[in-house]
């Protein structure tokens, strides 16, 4: 009897089909005051269901064929995934030419917003929050890369796709660009998608998404979390654009990597742990994909179960057979946002 009851609960807990009418009512007619996020895919709205008092996040796709493809990709992938560091899908709706996904609501919003707001505007992420985010994100990527029946390559890991729950635990979301792969298959070459600043050099060059390209993006996020700086930002008082990876690597070469730590923390962190996090970030963002650690190894390092990886004092250079211009890169509409400080 208990097995039957548990099975019933599990089926009921799975993604369900919502009616357009109930989602329209819960978002006050997709009112602009209910927008809690914007992405390449479309807007995300806060939905309050009057009957139950439950709060959810509703992702509304832009009307396009690409939108439908992404919608179905996200639905098919996410519906089968279960991990405490994933944003849980509650349901979906495909009515009136609309494509809608319903997720659990994350009270602390995105890591991007929380990390880059001014402290006087709200919360500052503490050092323990930041460590927890690094470990949680590594844990969910290990699950996607190595523990699922089919390997999931996310392809768009960045701070605006990482949500924070009520306890500041990280939850990875936005699977619109993800690709399911059989573990033993070689990666399929696709049109490069993703966001400037988070893309691995070989992905820009060849358009091949692999677990190592996800590891690179993870490394950028980790550096962002440790330093409180964006992947690409304009230098204060000049027009010069600064690449976060180059900046941290430069400090490592000068023997003062700890100076990369977010100044807003005012030194309130464990120096050895900060050094370790920064070195993990750099090892993941190594220009040569073969030199990047697996996400499993990263998790062991962060949990003190393995020694940190030796990182060269100078950033290694990588040469490709042909040159590539920014115009050749297909990036989503986050690009303009990422490059502005």
Secondary structure, DSSP 8 states (H G I E B T S, - for coil): -HHHHHHHHHHHHS-EE--HHHHHHHTTTT-GGGEEEE-SSEEEEEEE-TTT--EEEEEEE-SSHHHHHHHHHHHHHHTT---TTB--EEEEEEETTEEEEEEE--TT-BHHHHHHS-GGGS----HHHHHHHHHHHHHHHHIIIIISSSEEE-S---GGGEEE-TT--EEE---TT-EEE-TTS---B----S-TTS--HHHHHH-B--HHHHHHHHHHHHHHHHH---SEEE-TTS--EEEHHHHHHHHHHTT-GGGGS-GGGTT-S-HHHHHHHHHHHHHHT-SSGGGS--HHHHHHHHTTSS------SS------SS---GGG----TTHHHHT--
